[in-house]
Amino acid sequence: MSLPAPAGLTPDELARARAARGFMPDDEGEALARAAAGADPALGPFLEVGSYCGKSACYLGPVAARAGTVLYSLDHHRGSEENQPGWEWHEPDLVDPEVGRIDTLPRFRRTIHDAGLEEVVVALVGPSPVVARHWATPLSLLFIDGGHGAEVARADHDGWTPNVAPGGLLVIHDVFTDPALGGQAPYDQIYRPAVESGRFTEIDACGSLRVLRRALQLAAGR
C-alpha cells in the first residue's frame, strides 16, 4: 500500500525545504511530505520530535497548513549526541559562544520565518520525555527524528507513540536494519517495538524513512 501523491508541496515550498539546513535527503523529505498528505487532520495535529534547524518542518508545515492543522515541533535545541564536538555531524557555527553549547533555536526560528510558516509551526522547546509526560492531545501524525542513542530513542517511543490516534501515522527517520548503514537505535528502540506491539503496521518506506499506521483496534490476544 502506498501513500497518495503528489507530495503536497508547491515547487517553491519543495525548493525551500530542500535548501534548508539539515541532514535529511531530498527523497526522504518528499516521502515525509507525502506521508503528511495522507494523514487525517480530523484525528489531531502533527508533531515532530527533533527539529534541529527546521528542515523537516519545511516539509511538514505547508502540508499541515493546507490541511487546516498545525505542526508542533519539539526539540531541546542543544543538539543530539552526534552533533557534539568531536562527532561526525558537529557544526561549529551552531555553538553559542556565550554558553559554549550548541543552540539551534535561532537558526530554526529564522528558517520557519523565511518559509512563512510562523502561523502553522509551533515550537516546543524542552526535553522530549518531560514534554511527553504532560502531552494529552491525540496526533494524526507523529514524526520521530530525535536523539539516536538507545535510551533516548526508547524514551521517544514510550513517551510519544501512545499519542498517535487510531488510524494515525507514525513516521520514523534513520531506520537501518543493517548496522553497516547506520546506528541501530531508531530500528531497535522505536520501529521494532512499534511493529511488534501489534499497534502499528508499515505502509510505506523511502531510504531510512518508515511510515507506519496505527491500528484502529488491537487484534485479539494483543
C-alpha positions in Angstrom: 0.0 0.0 0.0 1.4 3.4 -1.0 0.6 6.9 0.2 -1.0 9.4 -2.0 0.9 11.7 -4.4 1.8 14.4 -5.0 3.9 15.4 -2.0 1.5 18.2 -1.1 4.2 20.9 -1.7 4.3 23.6 -4.3 7.6 23.8 -6.3 8.7 26.8 -4.3 7.9 25.1 -1.0 9.8 22.0 -2.1 12.8 24.1 -3.2 12.8 25.9 0.2 12.7 22.6 2.1 15.5 21.1 0.1 17.6 24.2 0.7 17.0 24.4 4.4 19.8 23.4 6.7 19.7 19.8 7.9 20.6 16.2 7.1 17.5 14.7 5.5 18.0 13.5 1.9 15.6 15.1 -0.7 13.8 11.8 -1.5 13.2 11.1 2.2 11.9 14.6 2.8 9.5 14.3 -0.1 8.3 10.9 1.3 7.8 12.7 4.7 5.6 15.3 3.0 3.6 12.5 1.2 3.0 10.8 4.5 1.7 14.1 5.9 -0.6 14.5 2.9 -2.0 11.0 3.7 -2.7 11.9 7.4 -6.3 12.6 8.5 -6.2 16.0 10.2 -9.5 15.3 11.9 -7.6 12.9 14.2 -5.4 15.7 15.6 -2.4 17.9 14.8 1.1 16.9 13.6 4.0 16.7 15.9 7.7 16.1 15.3 10.3 15.1 17.8 13.6 16.6 16.7 13.5 19.8 14.6 17.2 20.9 14.5 17.3 23.9 12.2 13.8 23.4 10.7 14.3 21.3 7.6 11.7 18.7 8.3 9.3 21.4 9.4 9.6 22.9 6.0 8.4 19.6 4.5 5.6 19.1 7.1 4.5 22.7 7.7 2.9 23.6 4.4 1.0 20.3 4.3 -0.3 21.0 7.8 -1.4 24.5 6.8 -3.4 23.2 3.8 -5.0 20.5 6.0 -6.1 23.2 8.4 -4.0 21.9 11.3 -0.6 22.8 12.9 2.8 21.2 13.4 4.2 21.1 16.9 8.0 21.0 16.5 9.8 19.7 19.6 13.5 20.0 20.3 15.7 21.0 23.2 17.9 22.7 20.6 21.2 21.6 22.3 22.0 19.1 19.6 21.9 15.3 19.7 24.9 13.2 20.7 26.2 13.1 17.1 26.1 16.9 16.9 28.5 17.5 19.8 32.2 18.5 19.3 34.3 15.6 18.1 31.4 13.8 16.5 30.8 13.4 12.7 27.8 15.7 12.5 29.1 18.6 14.6 28.6 22.1 13.1 30.8 24.6 15.0 28.9 27.7 13.9 25.9 26.5 15.8 27.7 26.7 19.1 26.6 29.7 21.3 29.9 31.3 22.3 28.3 32.8 25.4 27.5 29.4 27.0 29.7 27.1 24.9 26.9 24.8 23.9 25.0 24.2 20.7 21.9 26.3 20.2 19.9 25.6 17.1 16.8 27.6 18.1 17.8 30.9 16.4 18.5 29.1 13.2 15.2 27.1 13.5 13.3 30.3 14.1 14.9 32.0 11.1 14.1 29.0 8.8 10.5 29.0 9.9 10.2 32.8 9.4 11.8 32.7 5.9 9.5 29.8 4.9 6.4 31.8 6.0 5.4 29.1 8.5 5.2 31.0 11.8 1.4 30.7 11.9 1.5 26.9 11.5 4.7 25.6 13.0 4.6 25.9 16.8 8.0 25.5 18.5 8.1 23.4 21.7 11.5 23.9 23.5 12.4 21.3 26.1 13.4 17.7 26.8 11.3 15.2 24.9 10.5 13.0 27.9 9.4 16.0 30.0 7.0 17.3 27.4 5.7 13.8 26.6 4.7 13.2 30.2 2.4 16.2 30.1 1.1 15.8 26.5 -2.6 14.6 26.1 -3.6 15.6 22.6 -4.1 12.8 20.1 -1.9 13.2 16.9 -2.8 12.4 13.3 0.9 12.3 12.5 4.0 11.8 14.7 7.4 12.1 13.2 10.3 10.9 15.3 13.8 12.1 14.4 15.3 12.8 17.8 18.4 11.6 19.6 19.9 8.4 18.2 21.2 6.9 21.5 19.3 3.7 22.6 17.9 5.2 25.8 16.8 8.4 24.1 15.2 6.6 21.2 13.3 4.2 23.5 12.1 7.2 25.6 10.7 8.8 22.5 8.9 5.6 21.6 7.5 5.1 25.1 6.6 8.7 25.6 5.1 9.6 22.2 3.7 6.6 20.3 0.7 6.2 22.6 -0.4 9.7 21.5 -0.9 8.6 17.9 -4.6 8.4 17.3 -6.1 5.1 16.0 -5.7 5.4 12.2 -2.9 8.0 12.6 0.6 7.8 11.2 4.0 7.2 12.9 6.9 8.2 10.8 10.4 7.3 11.9 13.7 8.6 10.4 17.1 6.8 10.3 15.8 3.3 10.4 18.6 1.0 9.4 18.2 -2.8 9.6 21.9 -3.2 8.6 24.4 -1.9 11.2 26.8 -1.1 8.4 24.5 1.6 7.1 23.8 3.4 10.3 23.0 3.3 14.0 20.5 0.8 15.3 18.6 2.7 17.9 15.7 4.0 15.8 15.3 0.5 14.4 15.7 -1.4 17.7 14.1 1.0 20.1 11.3 2.7 18.0 10.5 0.8 14.8 10.6 -2.8 16.2 8.7 -2.1 19.4 6.0 -0.3 17.5 5.5 -3.1 15.0 5.9 -5.9 17.4 3.3 -4.4 19.7 0.7 -5.1 17.0 -0.4 -1.4 17.2 1.4 -0.3 14.1 1.8 -1.6 10.5 4.4 -0.4 8.0 2.7 1.1 4.9 5.5 2.9 3.1 9.3 3.3 3.1 11.9 5.5 1.4 15.5 5.1 2.2 15.8 5.2 6.0 12.3 6.7 6.4 9.5 4.3 7.6 5.8 5.2 7.6 3.5 3.2 9.9 -0.2 3.4 10.6 -1.8 2.8 14.0 -4.4 0.1 14.0 -8.0 1.1 14.7 -8.1 -1.6 17.3 -5.7 -4.3 18.5 -6.1 -7.9 17.3 -7.4 -10.4 19.8 -4.8 -11.5 22.3 -2.7 -8.3 21.9 
